[in-house]
Amino acid sequence: MAAEPRTMMQSQQSWTDDVPLCQMCGVGAAPNFVYSPDGKGSQSRPIEDRHLRLRGEDGCFLYGVFNGYDGSKVADFAAQCLTAELLLGQLNSSHSDNDVRRILIQAFDVVEKSYFNTIDDALAKKAHLSNYLMPHNESQKVQERLKELEQEVSGGATAVVALILNNKLYVANVGTNRVLLCKSSSDGQNQVLQIGRPHSTDNEDELQRLAALGVDAARIRQAGQITGQTSTRRLGDYKVKINYNEIDLLSAAKAKPIIAEPEIHGSHPLDGVTGFLLLMSEGLINALESAHGPEQVNQEIVAMVAAELAQQTNLEAVAQSVVDRVKRLHHDVFVSGRQRATYCSRHEDMTLLIRTINYPLADSALTPTQGGRIYPVSVPYSNSQSTSKTSVTLSLVMPSQSTLTNGTNTASTLEENTPTPGSQSPSATLQSTNTQTHSSSSSSGDGSLFRQRGSQAVQPDETGRVPPYVDFTQFYRLWGADNNDGQSSQGGLGPQ
């Protein structure tokens, strides 16, 4: 039998390794993890997330986060192919906003078509063998070959790409990853803009698009997933692109329902902006939402990043510290047995890409992952458009005796304990970030998310005490646990 031809993905070199990296960018990552009842656990499969952080010519920068599933083939292919379609002279400073949008859409179209070209032969062989009337003695051999072909053609990815050209930001999104643009003002406030909405089964615009094709949107919303994924736009995934008529939820569609067409946002001018850009994989977002609920995820991530930027001297360390922090929060909620513990039995791959925009890094200081642990402190805030009382978790950094290596600390593990000298008291730096959040489609708030107490004095209760402004309950609980005090948060750790 003649040797089978190698696919494009098997033979193509990772030439993107030779493209200059952007030095104003850092990436943190953590693999998927499944917890056992005792709080330990293991990685269930190889990491499938991928990312881009490249510097092109003519002031062009390209960033991307790719969330692969059922393997990393599509994420790998998309990262390489998009680079070829965007950084080989297709873009230059003379291009208008419309030109850039058109080039981005074309690039994603090329990625999708080129990927399916690489698996055409395998799909044809799979279809042939599936219809083959095999003799009994060949059954096992054919089934094994079908399994091999299925592994070769299966899988997909969601992708979010950020492009900076002429000091303007453009975002192209396919799926459920997220982009935040944080702008810092001179008075210390951070305006947070979520650029675009995820293409998911709870996105009303996407449900209307599917309904127009004949799909039952109510069933999609109720199911929450389509072939195991929440995304309604994806790269690759032949099952929902070629065989969608065989999928119950999609069988009524008059045309291809799951598409790879990106939604383009921008341009967003960056002249005079001080802040940072965040690209996050769905796994990072879901892990924090599982631990704390979805209401303040953007604010929490921005607060963590700003706190690390104020302490770290290296962007790679900043990004990794934030990912480690989210991983720790997720794990701690699971082992706590609290109400949200049932949502935290596992997490997917997590990736965070940070790109600073005229944002200064700290010279040198104690950091949560370089010799200290972050402890949460709950601080209330009010929103002009909401009457509900809400709190945001800020960070109190405690010193420890961990050893630094080359200015960075090794990545922490779930089994790791952070030793803290018994003589030290909880009096280290309080790190906080004032934030206000907007969406690219709607505005929430008037720029005064965090507010101080009103001028009217707070009246004491019958014991002569006034209500606390900052809730240290969780801080004292974790401090006591780490120092083996054997006392609960109600048992004398806090001021009496």
C-alpha positions in Angstrom: 0.0 0.0 0.0 1.4 3.4 -0.9 2.2 5.8 1.8 -0.6 8.2 2.6 0.1 11.8 1.9 1.0 14.0 4.8 -1.4 16.8 5.6 -0.5 20.4 5.5 -0.6 20.6 9.3 1.8 17.6 9.5 4.4 19.0 7.1 4.2 22.7 7.6 7.0 24.2 9.7 6.2 26.5 12.6 7.7 29.4 10.7 5.9 31.9 12.9 8.6 31.2 15.5 10.8 33.5 13.4 8.4 36.4 13.5 9.5 39.0 16.1 7.6 38.8 19.4 6.0 41.9 20.9 7.9 42.9 24.0 5.0 44.9 25.4 3.1 41.7 26.0 3.0 38.9 28.5 1.1 35.6 28.5 0.0 33.4 31.4 -1.5 29.9 31.1 -2.7 26.9 33.1 -3.8 23.5 31.8 -7.2 21.9 32.3 -7.7 20.2 35.7 -10.2 17.8 37.2 -10.4 17.7 41.0 -10.9 14.6 43.1 -13.1 14.8 46.3 -10.0 15.4 48.5 -9.2 18.6 46.5 -6.3 17.1 44.6 -6.6 16.1 41.0 -4.9 15.9 37.6 -4.7 17.3 34.1 -7.1 15.4 31.9 -5.6 16.0 28.5 -2.8 18.1 26.8 -3.4 21.8 26.8 -5.3 22.9 23.7 -5.2 26.7 24.0 -2.8 28.7 21.7 -1.9 32.3 21.4 -0.2 34.9 19.2 1.9 38.0 20.2 3.7 39.2 17.2 5.3 42.4 15.9 5.0 43.1 12.2 6.2 45.9 10.0 4.9 49.4 9.7 3.8 49.6 13.3 1.6 46.6 13.1 1.0 44.2 16.1 -1.0 41.0 16.1 -2.3 39.2 19.2 -4.6 36.2 19.5 -6.0 33.6 21.8 -7.3 30.4 20.4 -9.4 28.0 22.5 -9.0 24.5 20.9 -11.2 21.5 21.6 -11.1 17.8 20.7 -7.4 18.4 20.1 -5.2 21.4 19.3 -5.0 20.9 15.5 -7.3 23.7 14.5 -5.9 26.1 17.1 -2.4 25.5 15.8 -3.4 25.8 12.2 -5.4 29.0 12.8 -2.5 30.7 14.7 -0.1 30.0 11.9 -2.4 30.7 9.0 -3.7 34.0 10.4 -0.1 35.1 10.8 0.6 34.4 7.2 -2.6 36.2 6.1 -2.0 39.3 8.1 1.7 39.9 8.6 3.1 39.2 5.1 2.5 42.7 3.7 -1.3 42.6 3.6 -1.5 45.5 6.1 0.2 48.9 6.0 -0.3 52.3 7.5 -2.2 53.6 4.4 -5.1 51.3 4.9 -8.5 52.7 6.1 -10.7 51.2 8.8 -12.8 49.6 6.1 -9.7 48.1 4.5 -8.5 46.6 7.8 -12.0 45.1 8.5 -12.1 43.6 5.0 -8.6 42.1 5.4 -9.5 40.6 8.7 -12.7 39.0 7.4 -10.8 37.6 4.4 -8.0 36.2 6.6 -10.5 34.2 8.7 -12.2 32.9 5.5 -8.9 31.7 4.2 -8.1 30.0 7.5 -11.4 28.1 7.4 -11.2 27.1 3.8 -7.5 26.1 4.0 -8.1 24.0 7.1 -10.9 22.0 5.4 -8.6 21.6 2.4 -6.1 19.8 4.6 -8.7 17.3 5.8 -10.6 16.7 2.6 -8.8 13.4 1.8 -9.3 12.1 5.3 -13.0 13.0 5.2 -13.5 11.3 1.9 -11.8 8.1 3.1 -13.9 8.2 6.3 -17.1 8.5 4.2 -16.0 5.6 2.0 -15.1 3.3 4.8 -18.4 4.2 6.7 -20.4 2.9 3.7 -18.1 0.0 3.0 -19.8 -3.5 3.2 -16.9 -5.2 5.0 -16.4 -8.9 5.4 -16.6 -10.1 8.9 -12.8 -10.8 9.2 -12.1 -7.1 8.3 -14.5 -5.5 10.7 -12.0 -4.8 13.5 -9.4 -3.4 11.1 -11.9 -1.1 9.4 -13.2 0.2 12.8 -9.7 0.9 13.9 -9.0 2.8 10.7 -12.2 4.8 11.1 -11.2 5.7 14.6 -7.8 7.0 13.3 -9.5 9.1 10.6 -12.0 10.5 13.1 -9.1 11.7 15.3 -7.4 13.2 12.2 -10.4 15.3 11.2 -12.2 16.1 14.4 -11.7 19.2 16.5 -12.3 22.9 16.3 -11.4 26.2 17.9 -12.7 29.6 18.9 -10.5 32.6 18.3 -10.2 36.2 19.3 -7.6 38.4 17.5 -6.5 41.9 18.3 -4.7 44.0 15.7 -3.0 47.3 16.3 -2.3 49.4 13.3 -1.7 53.2 13.1 -2.1 53.1 16.9 -5.7 52.0 16.4 -7.2 48.8 17.8 -9.3 46.3 15.8 -10.8 43.1 17.3 -12.0 40.1 15.4 -13.9 37.5 17.3 -15.2 34.0 16.5 -16.7 32.3 19.5 -16.5 32.7 23.3 -13.2 34.2 24.2 -13.1 37.8 25.5 -11.3 41.1 25.0 -11.1 43.9 27.6 -9.6 47.3 27.0 -8.7 49.1 30.3 -8.0 52.9 30.2 -6.5 54.5 33.2 -7.3 58.1 34.0 -5.2 60.6 35.9 -7.4 60.3 39.0 -6.7 56.6 39.3 -9.9 55.2 37.8 -9.9 52.4 35.3 -12.6 52.5 32.5 -13.1 48.9 31.4 -14.5 48.3 27.9 -15.6 44.7 26.9 -15.2 44.7 23.2 -17.9 42.6 21.7 -20.1 39.8 23.1 -19.4 36.1 23.0 -21.0 34.1 20.2 -22.8 31.7 22.5 -26.1 29.9 23.0 -27.4 32.8 25.2 -26.5 35.6 22.8 -29.8 36.9 21.5 -28.4 38.2 18.3 -26.9 34.8 17.5 -30.2 33.0 18.4 -32.0 35.3 16.0 -29.5 34.5 13.3 -30.0 30.8 13.9 -33.8 31.2 14.0 -33.7 32.9 10.6 -32.1 29.7 9.2 -35.0 27.6 10.6 -33.3 26.4 13.8 -35.4 26.3 16.9 -33.7 29.0 19.0 -35.7 28.1 22.1 -34.3 24.6 22.0 -30.8 25.9 21.5 -31.1 28.2 24.5 -32.5 25.4 26.7 -29.8 23.0 25.6 -27.0 25.5 26.3 -24.6 23.6 24.1 -24.3 22.4 20.5 -22.2 19.2 20.2 -20.6 19.8 23.5 -19.7 23.5 22.9 -21.5 26.7 23.9 -20.1 28.6 20.8 -22.3 29.4 17.8 -19.3 30.4 15.7 -16.2 28.2 15.4 -13.2 27.4 13.2 -13.1 23.9 11.9 -15.4 21.3 13.5 -16.6 19.4 10.4 -19.5 17.9 12.3 -21.3 21.2 12.5 -20.1 22.5 9.2 -20.6 19.5 6.9 -22.8 17.1 8.8 -25.1 19.6 10.6 -28.2 18.0 9.1 -27.4 14.9 11.1 -27.4 16.9 14.4 -30.8 17.0 16.0 -30.6 20.7 17.2 -29.4 21.8 13.8 -31.2 19.5 11.4 -33.8 22.0 10.4 -31.3 24.6 9.2 -31.7 25.8 5.6 -28.0 26.8 5.4 -24.8 26.2 7.5 -25.8 27.4 11.0 -22.4 27.3 12.7 -20.1 29.7 10.9 -16.5 31.0 11.1 -17.2 34.6 10.1 -15.7 36.9 12.6 -17.4 39.9 14.1 -15.2 42.9 13.7 -15.0 45.7 16.2 -13.1 49.0 15.8 -11.2 51.0 15.2 -10.6 52.1 18.8 -8.0 55.0 18.8 -5.2 54.4 21.3 -3.6 57.9 21.0 -3.2 59.3 24.5 -4.4 56.1 26.1 -2.7 54.7 29.2 -3.9 51.3 30.2 -3.8 47.7 29.0 -5.5 45.2 26.7 -6.5 41.8 27.9 -7.3 38.7 25.7 -8.8 35.8 27.7 -9.7 32.3 26.8 -13.1 31.0 27.7 -11.6 28.7 30.2 -10.2 31.6 32.3 -13.5 33.4 32.2 -15.5 30.3 33.1 -13.2 29.4 36.0 -13.7 32.8 37.7 -17.4 32.9 36.9 -17.7 29.4 38.5 -15.9 30.6 41.6 -17.5 34.0 42.1 -20.5 34.3 39.8 -20.6 36.2 36.5 -21.5 39.6 37.8 -18.1 41.1 38.4 -15.7 39.0 36.4 -14.4 41.9 34.3 -13.8 44.1 37.3 -12.0 41.3 39.2 -9.7 40.5 36.4 -8.8 44.1 35.8 -8.2 44.6 39.6 -5.9 41.5 39.6 -3.9 42.7 36.6 -3.6 46.3 37.9 -2.4 45.0 41.3 0.2 42.8 39.6 1.4 45.6 37.3 1.9 47.8 40.4 4.2 45.1 41.9 5.8 43.1 39.1 8.7 44.1 36.8 8.0 41.5 34.1 4.8 41.2 32.0 5.1 37.5 31.7 5.1 37.2 35.5 2.1 39.6 35.7 0.0 37.4 33.4 1.1 34.1 35.0 0.4 35.5 38.5 -3.2 36.4 37.5 -3.8 33.0 36.0 -2.4 31.3 39.1 -4.6 33.5 41.2 -7.7 32.5 39.3 -6.7 28.9 39.5 -6.2 29.2 43.3 -9.6 30.9 43.7 -11.3 28.2 41.7 -9.7 25.4 43.7 -10.3 27.1 47.1 -14.0 27.4 46.3 -14.2 23.7 45.4 -12.5 22.5 48.6 -14.5 24.9 50.8 -17.8 23.1 50.1 -19.6 26.4 49.8 -22.6 27.1 47.6 -20.6 27.4 44.4 -18.3 24.4 45.0 -20.5 22.2 42.8 -19.6 24.5 39.8 -15.8 24.2 40.5 -15.1 20.4 40.1 -13.0 21.1 37.0 -11.7 23.9 34.8 -10.6 24.0 31.2 -7.3 25.4 29.8 -6.8 29.0 30.9 -4.9 31.7 28.9 -4.4 35.4 29.6 -2.6 37.8 27.3 -1.8 41.2 28.6 -0.6 44.0 26.3 0.3 47.3 28.0 -0.4 50.7 26.4 1.9 53.4 27.8 1.4 51.7 31.1 4.4 51.8 33.6 5.6 48.6 35.3 6.9 48.6 38.9 10.6 48.9 39.5 10.8 46.2 42.1 8.5 45.2 45.0 7.1 42.3 46.9 4.5 40.5 44.8 1.8 38.0 45.5 3.5 35.2 43.7 7.1 36.4 44.3 7.2 36.0 48.0 3.6 36.6 49.2 0.0 35.5 48.9 -3.0 37.5 48.0 -5.8 37.5 50.6 -9.2 38.8 49.6 -10.9 41.8 51.2 -14.5 42.5 50.4 -15.2 46.2 49.7 -18.7 47.5 48.8 -19.5 49.7 45.9 -22.5 51.3 44.4 -23.6 51.9 40.8 -25.7 54.8 39.7 -28.0 52.5 37.7 -28.4 49.8 40.4 -29.9 49.9 43.9 -28.4 46.6 44.9 -25.6 46.3 47.4 -22.6 44.6 45.9 -19.0 44.0 46.9 -15.8 43.6 44.9 -12.9 41.5 46.1 -9.6 43.5 46.4 -6.2 42.1 47.4 -4.2 42.3 50.6 -0.7 41.0 49.9 1.0 39.1 52.8 4.8 38.5 52.9 6.2 35.0 53.0 9.6 33.2 53.0 9.4 31.8 49.4 12.7 32.0 47.5 13.0 33.9 44.2 15.0 32.5 41.3 16.3 35.0 38.7 13.7 37.5 39.8 10.8 35.1 39.4 9.2 32.4 41.4 8.3 29.0 40.2 4.7 28.4 39.4 2.7 27.3 42.4 0.8 24.1 42.6 -2.4 23.2 44.3 -0.5 21.1 46.9 1.9 24.0 47.6 1.8 25.8 51.0 3.0 29.4 51.3 4.9 29.6 54.5 4.5 32.8 56.5 6.6 33.7 59.5 4.6 33.6 62.7 6.1 37.0 63.7 4.6 38.8 60.8 1.2 40.4 61.0 -1.4 41.2 58.4 -0.1 44.7 57.6 1.3 44.5 54.1 0.2 46.4 51.1 -3.5 46.8 50.2 -3.8 46.7 46.4 -7.0 48.0 44.9 -8.2 49.2 41.5 -11.1 51.6 40.9 -13.0 50.4 37.8 -15.9 51.3 35.7 -17.2 49.0 33.0 -18.7 49.6 29.6 -19.7 47.2 26.9 -19.1 48.0 23.2 -22.9 47.7 22.7 -24.2 49.3 25.9 -23.0 51.4 28.7 -23.3 50.5 32.4 -22.6 53.3 34.9 -21.5 56.9 34.7 -17.9 56.5 35.6 -18.3 56.4 39.4 -18.4 52.7 40.1 -16.6 52.9 43.5 -18.0 55.6 45.8 -17.0 56.8 49.2 -19.5 57.1 52.1 -21.8 60.0 51.9 -21.2 63.1 53.9 -24.0 62.0 56.4 -22.5 60.3 59.4 -23.2 56.7 59.9 -25.2 56.1 63.1 -23.9 53.6 65.6 -26.0 50.6 66.6 -27.2 49.7 70.1 -23.7 48.4 71.0 -22.2 51.7 69.9 -20.5 50.3 66.8 -20.9 51.4 63.2 -21.2 49.0 60.3 -17.8 48.1 58.9 -16.9 49.4 55.4 -14.5 46.6 54.6 -15.3 43.0 55.3 -12.1 41.1 56.5 -13.9 37.8 57.3 -12.5 35.9 54.4 -9.0 37.4 54.9 -8.9 36.3 58.6 -10.2 32.8 57.7 -7.4 32.3 55.1 -4.8 33.9 57.3 -5.7 31.6 60.1 -5.7 28.5 57.9 -2.3 29.3 56.4 -0.8 29.9 59.8 -2.5 26.9 61.5 -4.2 29.0 64.1 -7.0 26.4 64.3 -9.6 29.2 64.6 -12.5 29.9 62.4 -13.5 33.3 61.0 -15.9 33.6 63.9 -13.4 32.5 66.5 -11.2 35.4 67.4 -9.1 36.1 64.3 -10.5 39.5 63.8 -10.7 42.5 66.0 -13.3 41.9 68.7 
